[in-house]
Amino acid sequence: GNHGLPSPTSQGRAVTMVASRTVVLCMTAVVSLSSLGFSSAFMAPMAGSSLLAKRQISASTSPRVASGVTQLNMKVFDWKRREALVADPSLGAVTEGEYGILGNLSPAPGSKRMKNRKGRGISAGQGATCGFGMRGQKSRSGRPARPGFEGGQIPLYRRLPKLVGKGMGRDGHQKANYGLLNLSVLNKCQPNSEVTYETCLEKGLMTKLRIKKGTSVIYSKQLVKVIGCNDENREPVKLNVAGLTVKAHAFTASAVEQIQANGGKCVLLNPVTNQDLPTE
């Protein structure tokens, strides 16, 4: 009965297919246009940066200005000024102001930070208690404890010894412990000879001095002091050797008296350099 004509159902299906294809094509066109716009927006800063690089290269290859003004080539740390610098590269150029270049300098963007303002609200991170907490002695106003206070125990300034007339530093508390060289050892020496601690050790007249406390050795040299002594009967030992030149870092009054009475000589040594000190 249709005489070879398509049925209405087939016509509706054909129209539906054409409409769907049209919608798909429209959506594809919209997506392509949006992606093109996004890529152009994304590539715009890169194009500006490449343009900036080309301008910097051309400026570096060009002859320098006689006044010494050059293009400022540095990384901009302030993100607020990056876009402006890309748009206008002349913003980063050093120019001569009223007082010259030195009077027109400023800190690098991003290198200066504002100080931490305490007690100005909780949004700053140091508001209210200002970082001192809510309880405890250290959160109160004023100084929590006097200088040197250690909670009730004996403080350091009371634990250290005090020497009258001496400072509290390193040099004030050094007490030299001398190795003792008795007059009985000098009686074993040859007349008119030079006597030191080292020569007595070499000849075997005495044993090595061993001092465990205090400063007894400076620059690998033993500090030696010549003193008088008593014999087995607790009688003072008298020096019997004449013409001795005794070198030591210190002498007692009795030792000096006996050495000089026998025609000898007492020579003081520098405790640091171990050299002879000039006599007055």
FILUMGU-427797 format. One record per residue (C-alpha): x, y, z; residue number from 1. Coordinates in steps of 0.5 Angstrom, whole numbers. Layout:
// FILUMGU-427797
+-------+-------+-------+-----+
!    c1 !    c2 !    c3 !  nr !
+-------+-------+-------+-----+
!     X !     Y !     Z ! NUM !
...
+-------+-------+-------+-----+
This chain:
// FILUMGU-427797
+-------+-------+-------+-----+
!    c1 !    c2 !    c3 !  nr !
+-------+-------+-------+-----+
!     0 !     0 !     0 !   1 !
!     6 !     5 !     1 !   2 !
!     8 !     4 !    -7 !   3 !
!    16 !     3 !    -5 !   4 !
!    16 !     9 !     0 !   5 !
!    19 !     9 !     7 !   6 !
!    15 !     8 !    13 !   7 !
!    14 !    13 !    18 !   8 !
!    18 !     9 !    23 !   9 !
!    24 !     9 !    19 !  10 !
!    24 !    16 !    17 !  11 !
!    24 !    18 !    25 !  12 !
!    30 !    14 !    26 !  13 !
!    34 !    17 !    20 !  14 !
!    32 !    24 !    23 !  15 !
!    34 !    22 !    30 !  16 !
!    41 !    20 !    27 !  17 !
!    42 !    26 !    24 !  18 !
!    40 !    30 !    30 !  19 !
!    45 !    26 !    34 !  20 !
!    51 !    27 !    29 !  21 !
!    50 !    34 !    29 !  22 !
!    50 !    35 !    37 !  23 !
!    56 !    31 !    37 !  24 !
!    60 !    35 !    32 !  25 !
!    57 !    42 !    36 !  26 !
!    60 !    39 !    42 !  27 !
!    67 !    37 !    39 !  28 !
!    67 !    44 !    36 !  29 !
!    66 !    47 !    43 !  30 !
!    71 !    43 !    46 !  31 !
!    77 !    44 !    41 !  32 !
!    75 !    52 !    41 !  33 !
!    76 !    52 !    49 !  34 !
!    82 !    48 !    49 !  35 !
!    85 !    53 !    44 !  36 !
!    83 !    58 !    48 !  37 !
!    86 !    55 !    54 !  38 !
!    93 !    53 !    51 !  39 !
!    94 !    60 !    48 !  40 !
!    92 !    63 !    55 !  41 !
!    97 !    58 !    58 !  42 !
!   103 !    60 !    53 !  43 !
!   102 !    67 !    53 !  44 !
!   107 !    68 !    59 !  45 !
!   112 !    63 !    56 !  46 !
!   112 !    68 !    50 !  47 !
!   113 !    74 !    54 !  48 !
!   118 !    70 !    58 !  49 !
!   122 !    68 !    51 !  50 !
!   121 !    76 !    49 !  51 !
!   124 !    78 !    55 !  52 !
!   130 !    73 !    54 !  53 !
!   131 !    76 !    47 !  54 !
!   131 !    83 !    50 !  55 !
!   136 !    81 !    55 !  56 !
!   141 !    78 !    50 !  57 !
!   140 !    83 !    45 !  58 !
!   142 !    88 !    51 !  59 !
!   148 !    84 !    53 !  60 !
!   150 !    84 !    46 !  61 !
!   149 !    91 !    45 !  62 !
!   155 !    96 !    47 !  63 !
!   155 !    99 !    54 !  64 !
!   152 !   105 !    56 !  65 !
!   158 !   110 !    58 !  66 !
!   154 !   112 !    65 !  67 !
!   155 !   104 !    67 !  68 !
!   147 !   103 !    67 !  69 !
!   146 !    96 !    65 !  70 !
!   140 !    91 !    65 !  71 !
!   138 !    88 !    72 !  72 !
!   139 !    81 !    71 !  73 !
!   136 !    77 !    77 !  74 !
!   131 !    73 !    79 !  75 !
!   124 !    76 !    81 !  76 !
!   122 !    73 !    88 !  77 !
!   116 !    77 !    89 !  78 !
!   110 !    73 !    85 !  79 !
!   106 !    80 !    85 !  80 !
!   111 !    83 !    80 !  81 !
!   113 !    77 !    76 !  82 !
!   107 !    79 !    71 !  83 !
!   109 !    86 !    71 !  84 !
!   116 !    85 !    69 !  85 !
!   114 !    80 !    63 !  86 !
!   109 !    85 !    61 !  87 !
!   114 !    91 !    61 !  88 !
!   122 !    89 !    62 !  89 !
!   124 !    96 !    63 !  90 !
!   121 !    95 !    70 !  91 !
!   127 !    91 !    72 !  92 !
!   132 !    96 !    69 !  93 !
!   137 !   100 !    74 !  94 !
!   136 !   107 !    73 !  95 !
!   140 !   113 !    75 !  96 !
!   136 !   117 !    80 !  97 !
!   137 !   124 !    83 !  98 !
!   143 !   122 !    87 !  99 !
!   146 !   117 !    82 ! 100 !
!   145 !   109 !    82 ! 101 !
!   147 !   108 !    89 ! 102 !
!   141 !   113 !    91 ! 103 !
!   136 !   109 !    87 ! 104 !
!   138 !   102 !    90 ! 105 !
!   133 !    98 !    94 ! 106 !
!   133 !    91 !    97 ! 107 !
!   131 !    85 !    92 ! 108 !
!   124 !    83 !    92 ! 109 !
!   122 !    78 !    97 ! 110 !
!   128 !    79 !   101 ! 111 !
!   125 !    83 !   107 ! 112 !
!   120 !    81 !   111 ! 113 !
!   116 !    84 !   116 ! 114 !
!   118 !    83 !   124 ! 115 !
!   113 !    78 !   128 ! 116 !
!   108 !    83 !   131 ! 117 !
!   107 !    79 !   138 ! 118 !
!   100 !    80 !   142 ! 119 !
!    96 !    83 !   136 ! 120 !
!    91 !    77 !   135 ! 121 !
!    91 !    70 !   134 ! 122 !
!    91 !    70 !   127 ! 123 !
!    99 !    72 !   127 ! 124 !
!   100 !    66 !   131 ! 125 !
!   103 !    70 !   137 ! 126 !
!    97 !    73 !   140 ! 127 !
!    94 !    73 !   147 ! 128 !
!   100 !    69 !   151 ! 129 !
!   105 !    72 !   146 ! 130 !
!   109 !    65 !   146 ! 131 !
!   110 !    65 !   153 ! 132 !
!   104 !    60 !   155 ! 133 !
!    99 !    61 !   160 ! 134 !
!   102 !    58 !   167 ! 135 !
!   108 !    58 !   170 ! 136 !
!   114 !    63 !   173 ! 137 !
!   116 !    64 !   166 ! 138 !
!   109 !    67 !   163 ! 139 !
!   109 !    72 !   169 ! 140 !
!   111 !    79 !   168 ! 141 !
!   118 !    82 !   169 ! 142 !
!   124 !    78 !   170 ! 143 !
!   122 !    71 !   172 ! 144 !
!   129 !    70 !   176 ! 145 !
!   135 !    74 !   178 ! 146 !
!   141 !    73 !   174 ! 147 !
!   145 !    67 !   176 ! 148 !
!   139 !    63 !   179 ! 149 !
!   139 !    56 !   178 ! 150 !
!   133 !    54 !   182 ! 151 !
!   136 !    54 !   189 ! 152 !
!   142 !    49 !   188 ! 153 !
!   149 !    52 !   189 ! 154 !
!   150 !    57 !   183 ! 155 !
!   156 !    57 !   179 ! 156 !
!   159 !    63 !   181 ! 157 !
!   159 !    60 !   188 ! 158 !
!   162 !    54 !   186 ! 159 !
!   168 !    57 !   183 ! 160 !
!   174 !    59 !   188 ! 161 !
!   176 !    66 !   189 ! 162 !
!   183 !    68 !   189 ! 163 !
!   184 !    75 !   192 ! 164 !
!   187 !    79 !   187 ! 165 !
!   186 !    75 !   182 ! 166 !
!   181 !    75 !   176 ! 167 !
!   176 !    70 !   175 ! 168 !
!   178 !    68 !   168 ! 169 !
!   183 !    63 !   165 ! 170 !
!   189 !    66 !   168 ! 171 !
!   187 !    68 !   175 ! 172 !
!   186 !    61 !   177 ! 173 !
!   192 !    58 !   174 ! 174 !
!   196 !    55 !   180 ! 175 !
!   203 !    53 !   178 ! 176 !
!   206 !    46 !   181 ! 177 !
!   213 !    46 !   181 ! 178 !
!   218 !    40 !   181 ! 179 !
!   223 !    41 !   187 ! 180 !
!   230 !    41 !   186 ! 181 !
!   234 !    40 !   193 ! 182 !
!   240 !    43 !   195 ! 183 !
!   242 !    35 !   196 ! 184 !
!   242 !    34 !   189 ! 185 !
!   246 !    40 !   188 ! 186 !
!   252 !    37 !   192 ! 187 !
!   253 !    32 !   187 ! 188 !
!   254 !    36 !   182 ! 189 !
!   261 !    38 !   179 ! 190 !
!   264 !    45 !   181 ! 191 !
!   264 !    51 !   177 ! 192 !
!   258 !    48 !   172 ! 193 !
!   252 !    49 !   170 ! 194 !
!   246 !    46 !   173 ! 195 !
!   239 !    45 !   170 ! 196 !
!   233 !    40 !   171 ! 197 !
!   235 !    36 !   165 ! 198 !
!   243 !    36 !   166 ! 199 !
!   241 !    32 !   173 ! 200 !
!   237 !    27 !   169 ! 201 !
!   242 !    26 !   164 ! 202 !
!   247 !    25 !   170 ! 203 !
!   243 !    20 !   174 ! 204 !
!   243 !    25 !   180 ! 205 !
!   235 !    25 !   181 ! 206 !
!   229 !    21 !   178 ! 207 !
!   224 !    24 !   174 ! 208 !
!   219 !    29 !   177 ! 209 !
!   212 !    26 !   176 ! 210 !
!   206 !    32 !   178 ! 211 !
!   199 !    30 !   177 ! 212 !
!   196 !    36 !   179 ! 213 !
!   196 !    43 !   177 ! 214 !
!   200 !    47 !   171 ! 215 !
!   207 !    43 !   172 ! 216 !
!   209 !    43 !   164 ! 217 !
!   209 !    49 !   159 ! 218 !
!   210 !    47 !   152 ! 219 !
!   213 !    40 !   154 ! 220 !
!   218 !    44 !   159 ! 221 !
!   218 !    42 !   167 ! 222 !
!   217 !    47 !   172 ! 223 !
!   223 !    47 !   177 ! 224 !
!   224 !    50 !   183 ! 225 !
!   230 !    50 !   187 ! 226 !
!   229 !    49 !   195 ! 227 !
!   233 !    48 !   201 ! 228 !
!   232 !    41 !   205 ! 229 !
!   233 !    38 !   211 ! 230 !
!   238 !    31 !   212 ! 231 !
!   236 !    25 !   216 ! 232 !
!   237 !    28 !   222 ! 233 !
!   232 !    34 !   220 ! 234 !
!   238 !    39 !   220 ! 235 !
!   238 !    44 !   214 ! 236 !
!   243 !    41 !   208 ! 237 !
!   249 !    46 !   207 ! 238 !
!   251 !    47 !   200 ! 239 !
!   258 !    45 !   199 ! 240 !
!   260 !    46 !   191 ! 241 !
!   262 !    52 !   189 ! 242 !
!   261 !    56 !   183 ! 243 !
!   255 !    53 !   181 ! 244 !
!   250 !    57 !   175 ! 245 !
!   243 !    54 !   177 ! 246 !
!   238 !    55 !   172 ! 247 !
!   230 !    54 !   174 ! 248 !
!   224 !    57 !   174 ! 249 !
!   223 !    59 !   181 ! 250 !
!   228 !    59 !   188 ! 251 !
!   227 !    60 !   195 ! 252 !
!   230 !    65 !   199 ! 253 !
!   234 !    60 !   203 ! 254 !
!   237 !    56 !   196 ! 255 !
!   239 !    63 !   193 ! 256 !
!   243 !    65 !   200 ! 257 !
!   247 !    59 !   200 ! 258 !
!   248 !    59 !   192 ! 259 !
!   251 !    66 !   192 ! 260 !
!   255 !    65 !   199 ! 261 !
!   259 !    59 !   195 ! 262 !
!   260 !    64 !   189 ! 263 !
!   254 !    61 !   185 ! 264 !
!   249 !    64 !   181 ! 265 !
!   242 !    64 !   180 ! 266 !
!   238 !    64 !   173 ! 267 !
!   231 !    65 !   172 ! 268 !
!   228 !    62 !   166 ! 269 !
!   222 !    64 !   163 ! 270 !
!   216 !    59 !   164 ! 271 !
!   213 !    60 !   157 ! 272 !
!   220 !    60 !   152 ! 273 !
!   224 !    57 !   157 ! 274 !
!   230 !    62 !   156 ! 275 !
!   234 !    66 !   161 ! 276 !
!   231 !    72 !   164 ! 277 !
!   235 !    78 !   164 ! 278 !
!   238 !    80 !   171 ! 279 !
!   236 !    87 !   173 ! 280 !
+-------+-------+-------+-----+
